[in-house]
Amino acid sequence: QVQLVESGGGSVQPGGSLRLSCAAPEFVLDYYAIGWFRQAPGKEREGVSCISSSDGSTYYADSVKGRFTISRDIAKNTVYLQMNSLKPEDTAVYYCEGLGVWGQGTQVTVSS
């Protein structure tokens, strides 16, 4: 059974940083794009960023461009989401997805 496992969430003050991790099976990283999504209370799930399996090209939502960076470590079968200059509106449960499989989510709370 394919599983994706997120970690790294937590509570930070505005302007702070967090790094999320998404551990995935090797074949998923080799052949499928990995995306990060988030869902805030009362809102729909939205795409945040994704990284291609073929050439490592990346995509960012306008709301996070310049603040978040997605990367992958093939040796560790892990995709990261480095989040800097966090804002209260970044508060949400963050999920990674690959091959149509979703992780369990990790909570990110940005508050003073």
Number of C-alpha atoms within 10 A of each C-alpha: 4 13 16 22 18 25 18 16 18 15 15 18 14 17 14 14 18 18 16 22 23 25 20 24 16 13 12 18 23 13 13 16 19 28 24 26 19 22 19 17 9 6 9 9 15 14 17 23 22 25 22 18 17 11 8 13 12 16 16 19 14 10 11 17 12 12 14 20 18 24 18 20 11 12 7 11 16 21 24 22 23 16 20 17 15 22 19 15 12 20 20 21 18 27 27 31 23 22 16 9 15 18 20 15 22 21 18 22 21 19 16 10
